[in-house]
Amino acid sequence: MRNWRWVLLALALLLAWLQYRFWFGPGNSGEVMTLEAQVEHQNRDNDGLQQRNDALAAEVQDLKDGQAAIEERARSELGMIKPGEKFYRVVEDAPVAPVRAPAAAPVVEHPADVP
């Protein structure tokens, strides 16, 4: 009978020690949840960067293969035109500040002019 008490006490102490390590020790559950959140955030960042890389790779491939992309880029970024084309530039009117009437000169009365 006495041996069972010692075994139960040892098991209870072992359980308490394991629980302490689980909640407060190195690699505890809080650290694990924090690391999982960081991994999820990094995966979202990586997905966005992968989409950007795919778009850039498609643009590079288009520039290597197609003349239309090169022509469009030369027109939009460098302002180039083909020989024989006419270039029209449309400039919108800038807002004009309202014209203010000039201020009237102040009237100064001289004491000699007052009756």
C-alpha positions as CSV (number, residue, x, y, z in Angstrom):
1,M,0.0,0.0,0.0
2,R,2.8,2.4,0.9
3,N,4.5,1.9,-2.5
4,W,1.4,3.0,-4.3
5,R,1.5,6.3,-2.5
6,W,5.1,6.9,-3.5
7,V,4.3,6.1,-7.1
8,L,1.3,8.4,-7.2
9,L,3.3,11.2,-5.6
10,A,6.1,10.7,-8.2
11,L,3.6,10.7,-11.0
12,A,1.9,13.9,-9.6
13,L,5.3,15.6,-9.4
14,L,6.2,14.5,-12.9
15,L,2.8,15.8,-14.2
16,A,3.4,19.2,-12.4
17,W,6.9,19.5,-13.8
18,L,5.7,18.7,-17.3
19,Q,2.8,21.2,-17.0
20,Y,5.3,23.9,-15.8
21,R,7.6,23.2,-18.8
22,F,4.6,23.3,-21.2
23,W,3.3,26.7,-20.0
24,F,6.4,28.5,-18.8
25,G,9.5,26.7,-20.0
26,P,11.6,27.2,-23.1
27,G,9.5,26.5,-26.2
28,N,6.3,27.0,-24.3
29,S,2.9,27.2,-25.9
30,G,3.0,31.1,-26.0
31,E,6.2,31.1,-28.0
32,V,4.8,28.4,-30.3
33,M,1.7,30.5,-31.1
34,T,3.9,33.6,-31.7
35,L,6.1,31.7,-34.1
36,E,3.1,30.2,-35.9
37,A,1.8,33.8,-36.4
38,Q,5.1,34.9,-37.7
39,V,5.3,32.0,-40.1
40,E,1.7,32.9,-41.4
41,H,2.7,36.5,-41.8
42,Q,5.8,35.6,-43.7
43,N,3.9,33.2,-46.0
44,R,1.5,36.1,-46.9
45,D,4.4,38.3,-47.6
46,N,6.1,35.6,-49.7
47,D,2.8,35.1,-51.7
48,G,2.7,38.8,-52.5
49,L,6.3,38.9,-53.6
50,Q,5.8,35.8,-55.7
51,Q,3.0,37.5,-57.5
52,R,5.1,40.5,-58.2
53,N,8.0,38.3,-59.4
54,D,5.6,36.5,-61.7
55,A,4.4,39.8,-63.2
56,L,7.9,41.0,-63.7
57,A,8.9,37.7,-65.3
58,A,6.0,38.0,-67.7
59,E,6.9,41.5,-68.6
60,V,10.5,40.6,-69.2
61,Q,9.4,37.7,-71.4
62,D,7.0,40.0,-73.3
63,L,9.8,42.5,-73.9
64,K,12.1,39.7,-75.1
65,D,9.6,38.2,-77.5
66,G,7.2,40.9,-78.7
67,Q,7.8,44.1,-80.6
68,A,4.5,45.6,-79.5
69,A,5.6,45.8,-75.8
70,I,8.8,47.5,-76.8
71,E,7.0,50.0,-79.0
72,E,4.4,50.7,-76.3
73,R,7.2,51.3,-73.7
74,A,9.1,53.6,-76.0
75,R,6.0,55.6,-76.6
76,S,4.8,55.9,-73.0
77,E,8.1,56.2,-71.2
78,L,10.4,57.8,-73.7
79,G,7.9,59.9,-75.7
80,M,9.0,58.4,-79.0
81,I,7.0,58.4,-82.2
82,K,7.3,56.6,-85.5
83,P,8.6,58.3,-88.6
84,G,5.7,60.0,-90.4
85,E,3.4,60.2,-87.4
86,K,2.2,63.5,-86.0
87,F,2.4,64.3,-82.3
88,Y,-0.3,66.3,-80.7
89,R,0.1,67.5,-77.1
90,V,-3.1,68.5,-75.3
91,V,-2.5,70.9,-72.4
92,E,-5.3,71.6,-70.1
93,D,-5.9,75.2,-68.9
94,A,-4.4,75.8,-65.5
95,P,-6.8,77.4,-63.0
96,V,-6.5,81.2,-63.0
97,A,-6.6,83.1,-59.8
98,P,-9.4,85.6,-59.6
99,V,-8.3,89.1,-60.5
100,R,-8.7,91.5,-57.6
101,A,-9.4,95.2,-58.0
102,P,-6.5,97.3,-56.9
103,A,-7.0,98.8,-53.5
104,A,-8.0,102.5,-53.5
105,A,-5.4,104.9,-52.0
106,P,-6.4,105.9,-48.5
107,V,-7.8,109.4,-48.2
108,V,-5.9,111.5,-45.7
109,E,-7.6,114.7,-44.5
110,H,-5.4,117.5,-43.5
111,P,-6.5,119.6,-40.6
112,A,-6.3,122.7,-42.8
113,D,-8.9,121.2,-45.2
114,V,-11.5,120.6,-42.4
115,P,-13.8,123.7,-41.8
